[in-house]
């Protein structure tokens, strides 16, 4: 899974680079307990492939929210400028404009412990058409008119 935004003002506001592809590396529901509230928070771990330039909002590497997390040890937290950071789901929806999910097929898991008796339901969306070089195939996400 990957994400991107095209809002140029976010770099100076919360340190997210516009028109740049990020990877989503984990999603969890974590328990927290603060003086005001106890509950769960949905957290998303995101990686900037540059290995630097990280989100500076709530749940960023050194934010105060981490002191209230109940099971910090299970999240493999690192407070260094390595390009990987956490943010809550509400902020994710607010700041990111594009979410890409790519999965080829169930049998792509065969080498990684695929279970043929797994009865989970898969939904498939298929689009018909042609990939035409220079028109509808390849290119860069920055240029949607030429990116398939």
C-alpha positions in Angstrom: 0.0 0.0 0.0 1.1 3.5 -0.7 -0.1 7.0 -0.2 0.6 10.5 -1.6 -0.7 14.1 -1.4 -0.5 17.0 -3.7 -0.8 19.8 -1.2 2.4 21.9 -1.4 1.7 23.6 2.0 2.0 20.4 4.0 5.9 20.4 3.9 6.1 23.5 6.0 3.0 22.6 8.1 3.6 19.0 9.1 6.6 17.9 7.0 4.9 15.8 4.4 6.4 16.1 0.9 3.9 16.9 -1.9 3.8 14.7 -5.1 5.9 12.1 -3.4 5.2 8.4 -3.0 5.2 7.0 0.6 4.7 3.4 1.7 2.3 2.2 4.4 4.2 -0.4 6.4 1.8 -1.2 9.3 -1.7 -0.5 10.6 -2.7 -1.2 14.2 -5.3 -0.5 16.9 -3.4 0.5 20.0 -4.7 1.0 23.6 -4.0 4.2 25.3 -4.7 5.6 28.8 -4.4 9.4 29.4 -5.6 11.5 32.3 -8.6 12.6 30.2 -9.5 9.4 28.3 -9.0 5.7 27.9 -9.6 3.9 24.6 -8.1 2.7 21.3 -6.4 4.7 18.6 -6.0 3.5 15.0 -2.4 4.1 14.0 -0.7 3.9 10.6 3.0 3.5 10.1 4.3 5.3 6.9 7.7 5.3 5.3 9.3 8.0 3.2 11.6 6.1 0.8 14.1 9.0 1.1 14.9 7.6 4.6 14.4 11.1 6.1 11.8 13.9 6.3 9.1 12.7 8.7 5.6 13.8 9.8 5.8 16.2 12.7 2.2 16.0 14.0 0.5 13.9 16.6 2.0 10.4 17.1 5.3 11.5 15.3 8.5 10.0 16.7 8.9 12.3 19.7 5.3 13.5 20.3 3.8 13.5 23.7 1.0 11.1 22.7 3.4 8.1 23.1 3.5 8.4 26.9 -0.1 7.3 27.1 0.2 4.2 24.9 -0.3 1.0 26.9 1.7 -1.5 24.7 4.5 0.6 23.3 6.9 -2.4 23.1 4.7 -4.2 20.5 5.1 -1.4 17.9 8.8 -1.4 17.4 9.1 2.3 18.0 12.2 4.2 16.9 12.8 7.9 17.6 15.3 8.6 14.8 15.1 10.4 11.5 14.9 7.2 9.4 11.9 8.2 7.2 9.4 6.0 9.0 6.7 7.4 11.3 3.3 6.8 12.9 0.2 8.9 12.6 -3.4 8.3 13.6 -6.1 7.4 11.1 -8.0 10.7 11.5 -4.8 12.6 10.5 -4.2 10.2 7.7 -7.6 10.9 6.2 -7.1 14.7 6.7 -3.6 14.9 5.0 -3.3 12.2 2.4 -5.2 12.4 -0.9 -4.2 9.1 -2.6 -4.2 5.6 -1.3 -2.9 2.9 -3.7 -3.5 -0.8 -2.9 -2.0 -3.3 -5.3 -2.5 -7.1 -5.0 -2.1 -9.4 -7.9 -4.1 -12.5 -6.9 -4.6 -15.0 -4.1 -2.1 -17.4 -5.7 0.6 -14.8 -5.4 0.7 -15.9 -1.7 1.4 -19.5 -2.6 5.1 -19.2 -1.9 4.5 -17.4 1.4 2.3 -20.0 3.1 -0.8 -19.8 1.0 -3.6 -22.0 2.3 -5.8 -23.3 -0.5 -8.5 -24.2 2.1 -8.8 -20.5 3.2 -12.4 -19.6 2.6 -12.2 -15.8 3.0 -14.1 -13.9 0.4 -12.1 -11.8 -2.1 -13.6 -9.0 -4.0 -12.2 -8.2 -7.4 -12.6 -5.1 -9.6 -11.6 -5.4 -13.2 -11.3 -2.7 -15.8 -11.3 -3.4 -19.5 -9.4 -1.2 -22.0 -6.1 -0.8 -23.6 -2.7 0.3 -22.3 -1.4 2.6 -25.0 2.2 3.9 -24.5 2.3 7.6 -24.0 -1.5 7.8 -23.5 -2.8 5.4 -20.9 0.2 3.3 -19.8 3.2 3.9 -17.6 4.4 7.3 -16.7 4.4 9.0 -13.4 1.6 9.5 -10.8 2.3 13.2 -11.0 0.8 13.1 -14.5 -2.5 11.3 -14.2 -3.5 11.7 -17.8 -0.6 9.4 -18.9 -0.5 7.0 -15.9 -2.4 3.8 -16.1 
